[in-house]
Amino acid sequence: MSKWLTSEKFDKPLNLKDPVLIEGLPGIGNVGKIAIDYIIDNVKPTLIYQIHSHNFPHSVFLTEENTIELPSVKIYRYKGKDRDILFLGGDTQPIDEVSSYEFCEQILNFAEKVGCKEIITLGGIGMPSLIKEPKIFGAVTSTIAMKKYKKFKNIDFKINQKIEAIVGATGLLLGLANLRGMEGISLLAETHAHQSHLGFNEAKLLVENLNNILNLNIDVTELEKANEPDKKSEKSAVDESKKTIKKIVKTNTENKSGVYYIS
């Protein structure tokens, strides 16, 4: 049996208009996952693709109905104002090198099949302490992508002064996509690299940047509430993020600033 169990959730050709893929999977602070889950909960996109894998955690989740479900990664389609947007989210991602490469190739095979030529990945830059005013940094595939994204003023492109590597799907998807002639950007939010930290404020900043880039007009009020310690958000993004089994935190011991590798 294949260790990658994929299924397409459509019967007719999608005929997507200039699609862009946005990834947000579990990682440091879960900022990418929180952002994607929040957007999915707001725009109610259509599920078009799903992956289960022997490389995902050997466990099942219990739903509110007390039924079980395997960890999975899903791609949803949303018809935006100007183009189709594909949201890649899920419960987990592979943590070993070979499986991570294989996983990203599976995603890119599907993205290429449906005509996707642009990818945006979301992640966190792990910091040793809480950041009151986190910044969003950008890493791009090429000078072509730089010209496109540098007009967005809330993105700091001096990322090579901050980190040396982007770990996991957040980085690999862009790197492997570039080999296929795809362009894109990784949006990385400074976040606290502590296992108990959930970066709702950082996720809010990512959503706001996606609003600017893709004209999404997502209301971030619930993320603002979730960031306040005395209030609880009822959005599913909060509950879903607490499911995460593992986070990838890898110390960059050579960096004098005490910054961590991101994922």
Secondary structure, DSSP 8 states (H G I E B T S, - for coil): --SEEEEE--SS----SS-EEEEE-S-GGGHHHHHHHHHHHHH--EEEEEEEETTS-S--EE-TTS-EE---EEEEEEE-SSSEEEEEEES----SHHHHHHHHHHHHHHHHHTT--EEEEEEEEEESS--SS--EEEEESSHHHHHHHTT-TTEE--GGGT-S-B-SHHHHHHHHHHHTT-EEEEEEEEEE--TT---HHHHHHHHHHHHHHH------HHHHHHTSTT----SHHHHHHTT-------B-TT-TT--B-B-
